[in-house]
Amino acid sequence: MKKRVKIDAIIPNRLLWMRFDFWPSSFRVIAITYTLFFYILLPSVSESSLLIGGEIIYRVTKGDTMELIGAKLGVDWRTLLKENNIDEKQILSIGQEIRTDTSKIVPKIIDDGIIINIPDRMLYYFKNKMLRASFPVGLGMHSWETPTGQFQVVYKEEHPTWYVPRSVQLEMLRKGARVRVVVPPGPDNPLGRYAVKLSLPGILIHETIWPASVYQFRSHGCIRVLPRDMENFFKDVEIDVTGEIIYTPLKIAVSDSGRIFLEVHRDVYRKIEDMNAEAKRLIESKGLSDKVNWQKVNVMLREKSGVAKDITL
């Protein structure tokens, strides 16, 4: 007999400490069409999954670009252009409405700690058996891939100094840029105001002074976070907390009512030999082959939008 779990909250995908007063002003004007935050019981696995987010309306604020809006919402900016029939060269106007769907399947459930899914470009923070926060992150570019693996938070530092790795110094030299060895705290420091050091060699979770690079693959391997998200995460996360960086471009979940959701991301580091075959294997492993609309599945595999969608037959 299935154990039913009470819905704990109904809030948008950018779970921010279960309170709205922390949200930046741009998010206070979001109109929520619907939101989902509930436990989904999978029929063929023992652990629960979470489906979060929903359809929203975002209103453009001063300084917004499509890349920055995508970074705030955790949606690919190209998807935002397509969904809203906006030309890439079009200048956004303050108050302009951007409609999108932020639905995501949380890739792994733990009691306490951090899960970062590389294709998902999202960080999920669990505390006291609850999803405490989820927010978009920026990750390593192709030549500087963010590594996978388990880790521990080693220390936290406010107003950190950046000791530039030798490899990054060499890149500066190749590009003809000024080679910097040490960057003191301040507005020009790429680490921003807050840095959390992980036990993975050379990897930090840190605030970024380039917010539009969040939800992109532009870092040298570190995890970049928007200022508002990093400020709250830095305050709440504790030293010695454990976590894991995973690589899961395909996610599936089944609701208690039997609806099946699939989420497909780009295989950015090209670790999956055949995405179509992997999707088929995943669906078959859950015993769902005769319950899904394969035409919808094929469309999602082509689009790779990164949004969880209903594929129920």
Backbone bond lengths (Angstrom), bond angles and torsions (degrees), N, CA, C in turn:
res aa  C-N    CA-C-N  psi(-1)  N-CA   C-N-CA  omega(-1)  CA-C   N-CA-C  phi
1 M - - - 1.466 - - 1.523 109.24 -
2 K 1.351 116.01 133.05 1.461 119.49 -178.11 1.517 111.31 -71.73
3 K 1.300 115.08 139.82 1.451 120.80 174.31 1.518 108.61 -88.16
4 R 1.310 117.54 122.33 1.450 121.38 -179.85 1.530 109.53 -87.36
5 V 1.314 114.21 139.42 1.456 119.99 -177.40 1.514 109.14 -114.59
6 K 1.294 116.24 131.92 1.458 121.66 -178.62 1.522 110.64 -68.04
7 I 1.336 115.42 138.42 1.457 120.02 174.27 1.523 108.24 -66.38
8 D 1.333 116.45 126.24 1.462 120.91 -175.73 1.521 112.73 -89.34
9 A 1.333 117.53 -33.07 1.456 119.49 -176.30 1.508 110.09 -161.51
10 I 1.289 116.52 157.13 1.460 121.92 173.77 1.512 106.53 -125.69
11 I 1.334 115.09 99.22 1.455 121.30 -176.06 1.513 109.18 -144.00
12 P 1.346 118.68 164.70 1.455 121.01 -177.17 1.519 112.69 -67.19
13 N 1.343 114.88 173.30 1.451 121.92 -176.42 1.520 112.26 -60.64
14 R 1.330 118.28 -36.41 1.463 120.53 179.99 1.520 108.48 -77.36
15 L 1.324 116.30 72.35 1.460 121.43 179.43 1.523 108.27 -60.14
16 L 1.304 117.40 117.52 1.450 119.88 -176.42 1.511 109.59 -128.67
17 W 1.326 113.48 83.72 1.443 121.60 171.93 1.519 113.15 61.19
18 M 1.349 116.87 24.03 1.448 124.31 173.64 1.536 112.02 61.04
19 R 1.338 117.44 20.01 1.454 120.71 179.55 1.515 109.41 -136.14
20 F 1.332 117.54 146.19 1.449 121.44 -179.16 1.533 112.47 -90.72
21 D 1.333 118.52 -18.29 1.456 119.40 -176.03 1.516 112.78 -71.41
22 F 1.345 117.69 -13.72 1.461 120.83 176.70 1.529 111.33 -81.33
23 W 1.326 117.41 -15.53 1.461 120.11 -171.36 1.519 111.25 -70.99
24 P 1.348 117.51 141.42 1.460 120.19 174.33 1.526 109.80 -65.89
25 S 1.333 116.33 160.86 1.457 120.21 -172.61 1.512 112.92 -59.25
26 S 1.334 117.91 -33.10 1.459 120.18 -178.79 1.511 112.06 -61.25
27 F 1.336 117.00 -29.35 1.451 120.23 -178.28 1.522 112.30 -86.04
28 R 1.321 117.06 -16.06 1.460 118.65 178.57 1.514 111.73 -74.43
29 V 1.352 116.99 -10.56 1.454 119.31 178.46 1.513 111.19 -105.01
30 I 1.313 117.27 13.37 1.459 120.48 175.41 1.515 109.27 -74.43
31 A 1.311 115.82 131.02 1.465 120.41 173.91 1.512 108.26 -98.06
32 I 1.308 117.21 122.06 1.449 121.24 -177.03 1.519 109.33 -90.19
33 T 1.322 116.68 115.76 1.458 121.14 175.73 1.512 109.52 -76.50
34 Y 1.317 116.40 -47.83 1.455 120.60 169.25 1.509 107.85 -158.36
35 T 1.310 116.16 153.40 1.455 120.29 177.18 1.501 109.65 -136.04
36 L 1.317 114.87 151.87 1.451 120.44 -179.00 1.508 109.01 -128.03
37 F 1.308 117.15 130.38 1.460 121.27 173.25 1.516 105.74 -152.02
38 F 1.324 117.08 89.81 1.445 119.19 -175.30 1.521 110.01 -152.03
39 Y 1.306 115.05 159.69 1.445 120.18 175.76 1.517 109.33 -79.80
40 I 1.321 115.78 133.96 1.444 121.63 178.12 1.518 107.49 -112.90
41 L 1.303 117.20 125.91 1.447 120.53 -177.25 1.523 109.52 -95.10
42 L 1.309 116.09 113.91 1.451 120.45 179.64 1.526 109.97 -79.34
43 P 1.327 117.71 137.02 1.461 120.19 -175.30 1.511 114.00 -71.41
44 S 1.340 118.07 -22.40 1.459 118.83 -173.18 1.524 113.60 -119.74
45 V 1.324 117.88 10.23 1.458 120.51 173.90 1.516 108.33 -132.13
46 S 1.327 115.41 157.64 1.458 119.50 -173.40 1.516 113.18 -83.97
47 E 1.358 118.24 -28.95 1.452 118.98 -175.36 1.528 111.13 -92.03
48 S 1.321 115.70 156.71 1.451 121.40 178.62 1.516 110.57 -82.48
49 S 1.328 115.92 165.34 1.451 121.97 172.89 1.513 108.37 -129.45
50 L 1.323 115.30 164.76 1.457 121.27 178.95 1.511 110.01 -120.64
51 L 1.304 116.52 137.01 1.455 122.82 170.56 1.520 106.46 -114.39
52 I 1.331 116.61 121.60 1.461 120.76 -175.76 1.520 109.81 -124.42
53 G 1.318 116.10 162.50 1.447 121.23 175.54 1.510 112.99 95.25
54 G 1.319 116.78 -162.33 1.448 121.77 -178.83 1.514 111.26 160.30
55 E 1.320 116.53 -170.85 1.456 122.39 -179.67 1.532 109.37 -80.01
56 I 1.319 116.07 131.83 1.464 120.42 -177.76 1.526 111.03 -136.70
57 I 1.311 114.86 164.52 1.457 122.73 170.36 1.525 106.76 -119.51
58 Y 1.328 116.61 119.67 1.461 121.80 177.58 1.524 108.12 -104.46
59 R 1.328 117.46 134.60 1.461 121.33 177.80 1.529 110.05 -104.77
60 V 1.306 115.02 126.86 1.460 123.06 -174.40 1.531 110.48 -61.54
61 T 1.328 115.55 135.58 1.459 121.68 175.41 1.531 109.75 -115.52
62 K 1.307 116.62 170.57 1.460 121.93 -177.81 1.522 110.85 -58.09
63 G 1.325 116.47 132.27 1.459 121.90 178.54 1.515 114.66 90.61
64 D 1.321 117.04 -6.00 1.464 120.09 -178.57 1.529 111.83 -70.06
65 T 1.314 115.24 140.58 1.456 123.59 165.59 1.518 106.59 -124.29
66 M 1.314 117.80 168.66 1.457 119.13 179.63 1.526 110.55 -63.68
67 E 1.330 117.48 -36.98 1.461 120.33 177.65 1.518 110.90 -63.66
68 L 1.330 117.26 -41.82 1.460 120.44 -179.35 1.529 111.03 -68.86
69 I 1.320 117.36 -39.05 1.463 120.00 176.79 1.521 109.96 -63.40
70 G 1.331 116.79 -42.19 1.461 120.36 176.23 1.517 111.68 -60.22
71 A 1.346 116.72 -38.39 1.467 120.90 178.18 1.524 111.12 -65.84
72 K 1.325 117.37 -38.72 1.459 120.94 179.69 1.524 111.74 -68.45
73 L 1.340 116.31 -40.00 1.459 120.36 -172.64 1.528 113.51 -92.17
74 G 1.335 117.71 -17.17 1.455 119.74 -174.71 1.513 111.48 73.88
75 V 1.334 115.53 40.38 1.460 122.48 178.13 1.522 107.54 -133.06
76 D 1.329 117.05 136.71 1.457 120.39 179.76 1.530 109.78 -59.48
77 W 1.326 116.93 131.10 1.470 120.93 -175.97 1.520 112.17 -62.01
78 R 1.338 117.00 -29.03 1.472 119.71 177.36 1.527 110.71 -67.92
79 T 1.346 115.78 -35.27 1.459 119.91 175.44 1.524 110.42 -64.81
80 L 1.334 117.07 -39.90 1.463 120.95 178.13 1.531 111.08 -61.82
81 L 1.331 117.03 -41.63 1.460 120.71 177.47 1.521 111.02 -59.83
82 K 1.325 115.77 -47.35 1.461 121.24 -177.32 1.521 111.48 -65.62
83 E 1.329 116.68 -45.82 1.461 120.89 -177.57 1.523 112.85 -63.76
84 N 1.332 116.09 -31.57 1.461 120.38 -174.48 1.520 113.54 -107.40
85 N 1.342 115.77 9.22 1.465 121.56 177.07 1.535 111.14 52.47
86 I 1.329 115.04 48.44 1.461 121.63 -178.67 1.523 109.58 -108.82
87 D 1.311 116.88 132.34 1.449 121.77 175.19 1.525 109.47 -73.65
88 E 1.321 116.30 140.41 1.465 120.85 -176.93 1.524 112.13 -58.29
89 K 1.339 117.47 -30.17 1.459 121.64 -177.90 1.533 112.79 -88.53
90 Q 1.321 116.25 -3.68 1.464 120.36 -177.29 1.529 111.01 -68.59
91 I 1.318 117.51 136.73 1.456 122.39 176.35 1.524 108.94 -84.06
92 L 1.319 116.38 127.28 1.463 120.88 -179.38 1.516 110.09 -75.73
93 S 1.312 116.02 147.60 1.463 121.08 177.79 1.521 109.95 -111.11
94 I 1.341 116.54 143.84 1.463 120.82 -179.61 1.526 109.48 -60.51
95 G 1.324 115.34 131.41 1.453 120.98 -178.23 1.510 114.06 91.93
96 Q 1.322 117.10 -9.72 1.469 120.54 178.91 1.518 109.96 -60.92
97 E 1.322 116.50 137.57 1.461 121.22 -177.15 1.527 111.17 -89.38
98 I 1.326 115.73 130.68 1.456 123.14 175.22 1.525 107.11 -116.19
99 R 1.298 116.87 117.26 1.462 121.18 -179.05 1.531 109.70 -100.67
100 T 1.315 115.57 138.27 1.461 119.25 179.26 1.515 110.57 -161.83
101 D 1.305 115.29 175.41 1.459 122.82 178.08 1.523 107.74 -120.80
102 T 1.329 116.78 123.41 1.464 121.57 -178.07 1.532 112.44 -104.48
103 S 1.338 117.92 15.24 1.466 121.10 -175.93 1.517 111.48 -60.75
104 K 1.336 116.13 131.57 1.450 121.90 178.24 1.522 110.46 -141.92
105 I 1.307 115.03 150.09 1.459 122.12 173.19 1.525 107.46 -97.04
106 V 1.322 116.89 122.79 1.468 119.81 176.12 1.528 107.40 -66.54
107 P 1.339 117.78 123.36 1.467 119.96 -168.27 1.519 116.10 -72.84
108 K 1.340 116.61 -23.61 1.457 119.41 -177.30 1.519 108.88 -155.33
109 I 1.342 116.52 134.79 1.459 121.95 -177.93 1.529 109.46 -105.49
110 I 1.330 116.19 128.11 1.456 121.73 176.78 1.526 108.86 -133.47
111 D 1.316 117.31 164.86 1.467 120.44 179.53 1.526 111.40 -74.17
112 D 1.329 115.74 -47.09 1.460 121.60 -179.29 1.523 109.15 -144.80
113 G 1.317 116.17 141.31 1.455 119.40 175.30 1.516 112.99 128.72
114 I 1.317 114.55 -168.19 1.460 123.12 -171.31 1.526 110.15 -120.54
115 I 1.316 116.29 133.33 1.463 121.93 171.82 1.530 107.30 -121.74
116 I 1.320 116.70 126.57 1.462 121.87 174.90 1.527 107.02 -120.89
117 N 1.321 116.18 120.77 1.461 120.90 178.59 1.526 108.50 -103.85
118 I 1.322 117.06 116.89 1.466 121.76 -172.23 1.525 112.35 -60.70
119 P 1.347 121.07 -55.54 1.463 118.86 -179.31 1.530 112.68 -61.30
120 D 1.310 116.27 -31.37 1.460 124.34 -179.72 1.524 111.97 -71.46
121 R 1.342 116.89 -27.54 1.466 123.44 -175.83 1.530 111.09 54.10
122 M 1.333 114.94 43.25 1.453 121.04 -179.01 1.524 109.87 -134.79
123 L 1.331 115.18 146.63 1.458 122.59 172.04 1.519 107.92 -110.65
124 Y 1.340 115.96 131.99 1.461 122.86 178.23 1.528 107.80 -118.74
125 Y 1.323 115.71 123.06 1.460 120.92 -175.88 1.527 109.62 -115.59
126 F 1.335 115.54 118.96 1.457 122.41 -179.14 1.524 109.66 -105.97
127 K 1.317 115.50 140.00 1.456 120.94 176.64 1.521 108.80 -149.25
128 N 1.334 114.96 130.58 1.467 120.81 -179.52 1.526 111.75 54.76
129 K 1.336 115.37 43.48 1.469 123.37 175.97 1.523 113.04 64.41
130 M 1.328 116.39 24.88 1.457 121.52 176.11 1.519 110.03 -129.58
131 L 1.331 116.23 150.14 1.453 120.24 171.83 1.518 107.42 -76.24
132 R 1.315 115.62 102.07 1.463 121.73 -172.69 1.531 111.20 -76.68
133 A 1.329 116.76 -37.34 1.461 120.82 -179.12 1.517 109.83 -160.36
134 S 1.317 115.57 153.44 1.466 121.46 169.70 1.516 107.50 -143.95
135 F 1.325 117.28 135.24 1.456 119.62 -179.26 1.531 110.72 -156.68
136 P 1.352 115.89 156.24 1.466 120.96 -179.66 1.526 111.49 -68.19
137 V 1.321 115.57 150.50 1.464 121.42 176.78 1.523 109.38 -135.70
138 G 1.332 115.41 158.93 1.459 121.65 171.68 1.518 108.81 -101.39
139 L 1.339 116.48 142.71 1.463 120.96 -173.46 1.526 111.32 -130.72
140 G 1.335 115.58 -178.57 1.450 121.94 -171.89 1.516 114.76 -68.02
141 M 1.316 115.40 140.62 1.467 121.72 175.20 1.518 109.92 -69.96
142 H 1.335 116.11 173.86 1.464 120.48 -173.03 1.522 112.78 -57.05
143 S 1.307 117.79 -38.83 1.465 120.43 -177.79 1.530 112.75 -85.94
144 W 1.338 116.97 -3.14 1.468 121.51 -179.60 1.531 108.44 -137.36
145 E 1.296 117.74 57.53 1.461 121.54 -172.18 1.527 112.29 -60.80
146 T 1.329 115.00 136.64 1.462 120.39 171.28 1.524 108.01 -67.83
147 P 1.339 118.74 127.73 1.465 120.19 -176.36 1.530 112.05 -76.29
148 T 1.316 115.48 153.72 1.459 120.67 171.42 1.530 109.11 -92.56
149 G 1.317 115.81 164.15 1.455 119.83 175.56 1.511 112.71 134.64
150 Q 1.315 115.71 168.49 1.457 121.93 179.08 1.527 109.77 -81.04
151 F 1.325 115.58 152.08 1.458 119.78 -178.02 1.523 110.17 -150.39
152 Q 1.324 113.84 173.83 1.460 122.52 175.50 1.522 107.78 -135.48
153 V 1.325 116.98 144.55 1.458 120.42 174.83 1.524 108.40 -73.67
154 V 1.324 116.71 119.61 1.461 122.25 -174.93 1.527 111.49 -88.79
155 Y 1.334 116.12 -47.19 1.462 119.11 176.36 1.525 109.48 -160.40
156 K 1.340 115.28 166.42 1.459 122.54 176.04 1.530 107.81 -122.28
157 E 1.314 115.95 144.17 1.467 119.04 -178.89 1.524 110.41 -140.07
158 E 1.322 115.61 126.73 1.460 120.92 175.16 1.525 108.27 -93.87
159 H 1.327 116.58 139.23 1.466 123.36 -175.47 1.541 110.07 52.90
160 P 1.327 116.20 60.84 1.463 119.88 -175.08 1.523 113.01 -74.08
161 T 1.318 115.19 154.15 1.464 122.91 168.58 1.528 107.89 -92.78
162 W 1.334 116.47 136.58 1.468 120.17 179.02 1.516 109.50 -97.82
163 Y 1.318 115.27 114.14 1.461 121.46 174.11 1.528 106.61 -92.59
164 V 1.312 115.63 104.39 1.459 121.63 -168.46 1.530 110.27 -67.86
165 P 1.338 117.78 122.10 1.469 120.38 178.70 1.533 111.26 -58.91
166 R 1.320 115.39 149.25 1.464 120.86 -178.90 1.528 111.12 -56.64
167 S 1.324 116.70 -38.77 1.464 120.76 -178.60 1.530 110.91 -64.03
168 V 1.318 117.16 -36.88 1.465 120.57 178.67 1.525 110.10 -73.31
169 Q 1.331 117.27 -34.52 1.469 120.35 175.56 1.527 110.38 -61.06
170 L 1.334 116.14 -41.74 1.463 120.22 178.97 1.521 111.23 -64.79
171 E 1.328 116.61 -36.36 1.463 119.75 176.70 1.524 110.53 -64.79
172 M 1.335 116.93 -41.97 1.465 120.78 176.30 1.528 110.27 -58.07
173 L 1.320 115.48 -42.62 1.468 120.81 -179.45 1.520 110.87 -63.79
174 R 1.336 117.41 -44.44 1.469 121.44 -179.63 1.518 111.47 -63.00
175 K 1.337 116.61 -33.77 1.462 120.73 -178.09 1.530 112.24 -85.20
176 G 1.332 116.19 -3.36 1.454 119.22 -179.54 1.513 113.45 75.99
177 A 1.322 116.31 16.91 1.461 121.15 179.42 1.528 109.86 -88.61
178 R 1.321 114.73 165.85 1.457 119.90 176.43 1.530 109.13 -64.13
179 V 1.313 116.75 127.05 1.462 121.36 -179.88 1.532 108.62 -85.40
180 R 1.318 113.80 120.20 1.468 119.65 -179.05 1.525 108.95 -113.79
181 V 1.305 115.91 136.39 1.459 122.15 -179.20 1.525 110.57 -100.12
182 V 1.313 116.05 -41.05 1.462 122.12 179.07 1.525 108.46 -133.61
183 V 1.341 115.88 130.78 1.464 120.75 176.83 1.529 107.69 -116.69
184 P 1.326 117.89 114.14 1.472 120.65 -177.67 1.527 111.14 -71.73
185 P 1.330 117.43 166.66 1.466 120.28 176.47 1.526 110.79 -58.08
186 G 1.327 115.05 148.27 1.461 119.05 179.92 1.507 111.42 149.15
187 P 1.315 117.41 -179.66 1.466 121.43 -174.84 1.517 114.89 -66.48
188 D 1.339 117.78 -17.71 1.468 121.03 -179.75 1.528 112.49 -96.42
189 N 1.316 117.40 0.59 1.463 120.73 -178.72 1.534 108.94 -82.74
190 P 1.347 118.20 119.05 1.464 120.97 -178.01 1.528 114.31 -60.43
191 L 1.342 117.70 -18.23 1.465 120.47 -179.82 1.528 112.05 -80.84
192 G 1.337 117.33 -7.87 1.452 119.73 179.61 1.519 112.28 67.03
193 R 1.337 115.28 -146.83 1.473 120.38 -175.47 1.519 113.48 -93.19
194 Y 1.335 117.42 -17.08 1.465 119.94 -172.39 1.529 110.54 -138.07
195 A 1.324 115.57 136.29 1.458 120.96 176.43 1.524 109.54 -139.14
196 V 1.319 115.14 137.86 1.460 122.45 176.24 1.527 107.06 -118.97
197 K 1.333 117.20 116.71 1.467 122.71 -176.84 1.507 109.86 -86.68
198 L 1.331 115.55 131.48 1.454 121.69 177.71 1.523 110.11 -102.44
199 S 1.316 115.71 163.02 1.465 120.48 179.35 1.522 111.63 -74.57
200 L 1.329 118.39 -14.71 1.462 120.45 173.54 1.523 108.37 -68.31
201 P 1.325 118.82 129.61 1.470 121.78 -173.57 1.529 112.65 -54.46
202 G 1.334 114.98 124.26 1.453 121.01 173.43 1.516 116.19 74.68
203 I 1.325 118.38 8.45 1.468 120.79 -174.13 1.527 110.93 -106.99
204 L 1.333 114.91 126.79 1.460 122.74 176.53 1.526 109.42 -121.98
205 I 1.324 115.98 149.63 1.458 121.32 161.81 1.524 104.70 -100.66
206 H 1.332 117.43 118.81 1.468 118.29 -172.82 1.524 111.74 -145.73
207 E 1.326 113.75 157.46 1.457 120.85 172.33 1.529 108.32 -65.56
208 T 1.322 116.82 152.72 1.461 118.86 178.53 1.521 110.85 -122.79
209 I 1.337 115.97 146.33 1.458 121.03 174.96 1.529 110.56 -88.45
210 W 1.327 116.82 0.80 1.460 122.84 176.79 1.531 109.15 -119.49
211 P 1.334 118.16 74.68 1.459 120.83 -172.30 1.532 114.52 -59.15
212 A 1.326 117.83 -29.42 1.465 119.37 179.60 1.527 112.43 -69.07
213 S 1.342 116.95 -11.77 1.468 119.71 178.37 1.523 112.02 -83.56
214 V 1.347 116.88 -8.12 1.462 120.58 175.21 1.524 108.48 -72.10
215 Y 1.304 116.01 146.90 1.472 124.56 -172.92 1.525 110.64 64.15
216 Q 1.337 115.24 26.88 1.455 122.76 174.10 1.527 108.23 -129.86
217 F 1.323 115.46 174.02 1.467 121.59 175.70 1.524 107.40 -114.68
218 R 1.341 115.67 81.41 1.458 120.56 -173.93 1.521 114.18 -132.33
219 S 1.320 117.64 -1.15 1.461 119.63 -176.61 1.523 110.78 -86.85
220 H 1.352 115.49 176.68 1.463 121.43 174.37 1.530 110.35 -93.15
221 G 1.299 117.17 27.99 1.463 122.08 177.83 1.512 113.59 115.83
222 C 1.331 116.76 -25.27 1.468 120.13 -179.76 1.522 111.50 -72.51
223 I 1.338 114.93 169.46 1.460 122.25 -177.52 1.512 108.44 -105.20
224 R 1.337 116.94 110.80 1.461 122.52 -178.28 1.529 109.86 -90.72
225 V 1.344 115.52 141.18 1.461 121.24 -176.11 1.533 109.40 -133.92
226 L 1.334 116.25 142.66 1.455 120.86 175.83 1.535 110.17 -60.42
227 P 1.339 118.29 147.48 1.470 121.06 -176.15 1.523 114.28 -52.53
228 R 1.333 119.37 -47.36 1.454 120.69 -176.59 1.532 111.23 -64.92
229 D 1.328 117.02 -41.71 1.464 120.17 179.27 1.516 110.86 -65.81
230 M 1.347 116.41 -41.92 1.464 120.00 -176.61 1.515 111.69 -68.87
231 E 1.314 117.29 -36.18 1.462 120.62 179.94 1.526 111.11 -59.40
232 N 1.324 116.70 -45.65 1.455 120.44 -178.98 1.525 112.61 -74.96
233 F 1.325 116.28 -38.33 1.462 120.27 177.93 1.526 110.30 -63.66
234 F 1.335 116.96 -43.24 1.461 121.87 -179.70 1.525 110.71 -59.15
235 K 1.321 117.10 -41.22 1.459 121.19 -179.38 1.529 111.73 -66.89
236 D 1.320 116.41 -34.74 1.461 120.47 -170.05 1.530 114.17 -93.60
237 V 1.322 117.34 -33.76 1.462 119.51 -176.19 1.525 110.01 -73.42
238 E 1.317 116.15 144.85 1.462 121.20 -176.22 1.524 111.33 -112.99
239 I 1.319 115.90 150.99 1.466 121.07 174.66 1.521 108.98 -62.39
240 D 1.330 116.37 142.64 1.464 126.29 -178.70 1.522 113.21 82.78
241 V 1.334 117.74 -3.67 1.468 119.48 172.98 1.524 108.62 -61.02
242 T 1.312 116.70 139.63 1.459 121.37 -179.42 1.527 110.56 -99.14
243 G 1.311 115.61 166.48 1.457 120.69 179.06 1.505 111.07 -168.62
244 E 1.320 114.68 -174.91 1.464 119.86 -179.11 1.526 109.35 -153.30
245 I 1.320 115.86 137.47 1.460 122.33 170.40 1.525 107.17 -99.74
246 I 1.330 116.06 122.70 1.459 121.04 -175.54 1.531 110.20 -119.58
247 Y 1.324 115.70 169.34 1.468 121.24 179.25 1.521 108.25 -130.02
248 T 1.330 116.11 94.23 1.464 121.55 -175.00 1.530 109.58 -132.92
249 P 1.342 118.27 90.60 1.468 119.94 -178.92 1.527 113.96 -78.09
250 L 1.336 117.44 -15.71 1.456 121.83 179.77 1.519 109.65 -120.27
251 K 1.340 116.48 128.07 1.464 120.84 179.58 1.528 108.95 -133.22
252 I 1.324 116.31 142.95 1.457 121.25 -179.86 1.524 109.75 -137.61
253 A 1.317 116.68 147.14 1.458 121.80 178.13 1.520 109.13 -151.16
254 V 1.329 115.60 154.82 1.461 122.33 178.96 1.518 108.39 -126.43
255 S 1.329 116.77 127.24 1.453 120.63 -179.33 1.519 110.29 -75.55
256 D 1.319 115.29 165.57 1.460 120.69 178.97 1.526 111.08 -63.03
257 S 1.337 115.97 -23.07 1.463 120.15 178.11 1.520 112.47 -87.83
258 G 1.350 115.95 -2.03 1.462 120.08 176.11 1.513 115.03 97.59
259 R 1.317 118.69 1.19 1.464 120.62 177.96 1.527 109.37 -75.12
260 I 1.315 115.05 138.65 1.462 121.76 -175.15 1.532 108.93 -107.59
261 F 1.323 116.20 130.74 1.464 121.86 -179.15 1.531 109.73 -120.08
262 L 1.329 114.80 138.98 1.462 121.69 177.65 1.518 108.66 -126.30
263 E 1.328 115.61 144.59 1.467 122.09 176.90 1.520 108.46 -132.69
264 V 1.324 116.93 126.90 1.460 122.07 -175.10 1.524 110.18 -124.97
265 H 1.332 115.62 125.99 1.461 121.97 176.79 1.523 110.23 -115.89
266 R 1.331 114.96 163.22 1.459 119.61 174.19 1.535 110.19 -65.94
267 D 1.303 115.77 142.28 1.462 121.70 175.15 1.528 107.13 -84.23
268 V 1.326 115.32 73.39 1.460 121.45 -166.57 1.523 112.68 -62.93
269 Y 1.325 118.32 -34.99 1.462 121.19 179.49 1.535 112.39 -95.60
270 R 1.318 115.66 6.38 1.476 122.38 175.28 1.524 112.26 55.05
271 K 1.316 114.04 52.80 1.459 120.37 179.39 1.534 112.65 -98.25
272 I 1.331 117.20 -13.82 1.460 121.59 -177.86 1.518 108.86 -102.60
273 E 1.321 116.85 121.78 1.469 120.61 -176.43 1.517 112.29 -64.29
274 D 1.320 117.41 -42.44 1.465 122.23 -177.05 1.528 108.19 -145.49
275 M 1.335 117.61 104.93 1.454 121.25 -176.75 1.528 111.74 -64.59
276 N 1.336 116.69 -38.17 1.459 119.44 179.20 1.519 111.20 -62.86
277 A 1.309 116.22 -44.41 1.463 120.64 179.60 1.526 110.56 -67.10
278 E 1.327 116.32 -36.87 1.465 120.11 179.60 1.532 110.37 -66.61
279 A 1.338 117.06 -39.35 1.463 120.33 177.46 1.523 110.88 -64.27
280 K 1.308 116.65 -42.65 1.464 120.74 178.74 1.524 110.56 -62.89
281 R 1.342 116.09 -42.91 1.466 120.08 179.05 1.518 110.98 -62.32
282 L 1.342 116.44 -42.67 1.453 121.17 -179.00 1.525 111.19 -63.01
283 I 1.315 116.64 -46.60 1.464 121.15 -179.06 1.525 110.74 -65.01
284 E 1.316 116.12 -41.50 1.474 119.99 179.05 1.519 111.22 -66.74
285 S 1.329 117.25 -35.49 1.466 120.36 -178.39 1.525 111.60 -65.99
286 K 1.319 117.29 -22.66 1.464 121.76 177.46 1.527 111.92 -93.50
287 G 1.323 116.60 0.14 1.461 120.31 -179.30 1.511 112.75 69.49
288 L 1.341 116.53 36.01 1.461 120.11 -173.61 1.522 113.67 -115.10
289 S 1.320 118.42 10.33 1.465 121.64 -172.78 1.518 113.28 -56.76
290 D 1.338 117.08 -38.72 1.458 120.63 -177.22 1.523 112.76 -92.25
291 K 1.346 116.97 9.64 1.465 120.64 -176.95 1.521 112.99 -118.11
292 V 1.340 116.57 -1.19 1.457 119.52 -178.04 1.522 110.87 -111.02
293 N 1.319 115.26 155.11 1.459 122.53 174.38 1.522 107.37 -88.41
294 W 1.318 116.78 102.02 1.459 121.15 -174.07 1.528 112.02 -66.43
295 Q 1.329 117.42 -25.69 1.456 120.11 176.20 1.529 109.75 -64.79
296 K 1.349 116.75 -42.93 1.462 120.95 175.89 1.523 111.11 -63.88
297 V 1.329 115.66 -40.32 1.466 119.92 178.55 1.525 110.29 -59.30
298 N 1.337 116.87 -46.25 1.465 121.02 -178.41 1.526 111.76 -63.92
299 V 1.336 116.83 -37.41 1.463 120.73 177.09 1.527 109.66 -63.61
300 M 1.326 117.33 -44.20 1.457 121.35 -179.55 1.520 111.47 -64.52
301 L 1.320 116.37 -36.67 1.464 120.13 178.69 1.521 111.48 -67.01
302 R 1.321 116.51 -30.17 1.465 119.81 176.40 1.525 111.43 -76.84
303 E 1.328 116.26 -42.03 1.462 120.14 -174.48 1.528 112.70 -77.42
304 K 1.341 116.83 -39.51 1.468 121.72 -177.75 1.535 110.67 49.46
305 S 1.316 116.45 54.76 1.463 121.99 -174.20 1.523 113.47 -77.83
306 G 1.354 117.57 -19.88 1.458 119.94 -177.38 1.512 113.54 77.36
307 V 1.322 117.54 15.86 1.463 122.84 179.33 1.522 108.84 -113.84
308 A 1.322 116.81 133.63 1.472 121.27 178.08 1.537 108.30 -72.36
309 K 1.339 115.71 127.32 1.455 120.79 -178.64 1.519 111.17 -131.66
310 D 1.312 115.02 152.59 1.453 122.40 -179.34 1.532 109.17 -75.43
311 I 1.333 116.39 121.75 1.473 120.32 179.78 1.522 111.11 -117.45
312 T 1.326 116.18 19.54 1.459 120.54 -177.53 1.519 110.22 -62.90
313 L 1.309 117.12 137.69 1.466 123.00 178.39 1.512 109.45 -67.17
